[in-house]
Amino acid sequence: QVQLVESGGGSVQAGGSLRLSCAASGLTFNTYSMGWFRQAPGKEREFVAATSQRGHTIYYFDSVKGRVTSSRDNAKNTVSLQMNDLKPEDTAVYYCAASPRVFGPSREPREYRYWGQGTQVTVSS
């Protein structure tokens, strides 16, 4: 059974930092690209970052570029999202997801087969 478990969410003030982690089990981790998405109340799920199987290719959503860094450790089956200079508009539930897509990581939620349960990030002004 595949499991993706996020951790590291919380409440911070604007300008603060958080590091989210996602631990994967039940899948051959290094054959999946890993994505981070977020969903704010009343809004659609939104792409944040995606990392290829070996971590050589990483895409970021324009609004988080320069503030967010995604990385993965295939030896530990984990992917992380370091978020700095957080803004109130970053408030959302953050999800990690795994995609079997071969040709580069995807920005599209429909390309992802497995999802975590999400972790809440709240940024106050």
C-alpha positions in Angstrom: 0.0 0.0 0.0 1.4 3.3 -1.0 1.6 6.0 1.6 2.7 9.6 1.4 2.9 11.4 4.7 3.5 15.1 5.0 4.8 16.9 8.0 6.2 20.2 9.0 3.2 22.5 8.5 2.3 25.1 11.1 1.5 28.7 11.7 4.1 31.4 11.1 4.1 35.2 10.6 4.8 36.8 7.3 8.4 36.6 6.4 8.9 33.4 8.3 10.0 30.0 7.1 8.8 26.4 7.1 10.2 23.2 5.9 7.7 20.6 4.7 8.6 16.9 4.4 7.0 14.0 2.7 7.9 10.4 3.5 6.9 7.8 0.9 6.5 4.1 1.4 5.0 1.2 -0.7 6.4 2.4 -4.0 9.7 2.4 -5.8 10.4 6.0 -4.9 13.1 6.8 -7.5 10.8 5.9 -10.4 8.3 8.6 -9.4 8.6 12.3 -9.9 7.3 14.2 -6.9 5.1 17.2 -6.7 3.9 19.7 -4.2 0.5 21.3 -4.5 -1.6 23.5 -2.3 -5.2 24.3 -1.9 -6.6 27.3 -0.1 -10.2 27.5 1.1 -12.6 28.0 -1.9 -9.8 27.7 -4.4 -8.7 25.0 -6.8 -5.7 22.9 -6.1 -2.6 24.7 -7.3 0.8 23.5 -8.4 3.8 24.6 -6.2 6.8 22.6 -7.3 7.8 19.3 -9.0 11.0 17.3 -8.9 12.1 14.7 -11.4 13.0 11.2 -10.4 16.6 12.0 -9.7 16.0 15.6 -8.7 17.9 17.0 -11.7 14.8 18.9 -13.0 12.7 21.0 -10.8 9.8 23.3 -11.7 8.3 26.0 -9.5 5.1 28.0 -9.7 6.0 31.5 -10.6 4.6 33.0 -7.4 7.0 31.0 -5.2 10.1 31.1 -7.3 13.1 32.4 -5.3 11.3 31.6 -2.0 10.8 27.9 -2.3 13.2 25.0 -2.8 12.2 21.5 -3.4 14.6 18.6 -2.9 14.5 14.9 -2.6 16.5 12.2 -1.0 16.0 8.9 -2.8 18.0 7.0 -0.2 15.5 8.0 2.4 12.4 8.1 0.2 11.6 11.7 1.1 10.9 14.9 -0.6 11.1 18.3 1.1 9.9 21.8 0.4 11.8 24.6 2.1 9.7 27.8 2.1 11.1 31.1 3.0 9.8 34.6 3.2 6.3 33.3 3.5 3.3 35.5 2.7 -0.3 35.4 3.8 -1.3 34.2 0.3 0.8 31.1 0.9 -1.8 29.9 3.4 -3.2 26.6 2.3 -3.2 22.9 2.8 0.0 21.6 1.2 0.0 18.1 -0.5 2.8 16.0 -1.8 2.1 13.7 -4.7 3.8 11.0 -6.8 3.7 10.7 -10.5 4.8 7.8 -12.7 5.3 10.2 -15.6 8.6 9.4 -17.3 9.3 12.5 -19.4 9.9 15.2 -16.8 7.9 16.3 -13.7 4.4 17.6 -14.3 2.6 20.7 -13.1 -0.8 19.0 -13.7 -2.6 17.3 -10.7 -4.1 14.7 -13.0 -0.6 13.4 -13.8 -0.2 12.3 -10.1 -1.3 8.9 -9.0 -0.7 9.1 -5.3 -1.4 11.8 -2.8 -0.7 12.6 0.8 -3.3 13.7 3.3 -2.0 17.3 3.4 -0.5 19.6 6.0 -1.8 23.0 6.9 0.4 26.1 6.4 -1.0 29.3 7.9 0.8 32.6 7.4 -0.4 35.6 9.4 0.3 39.2 8.4 
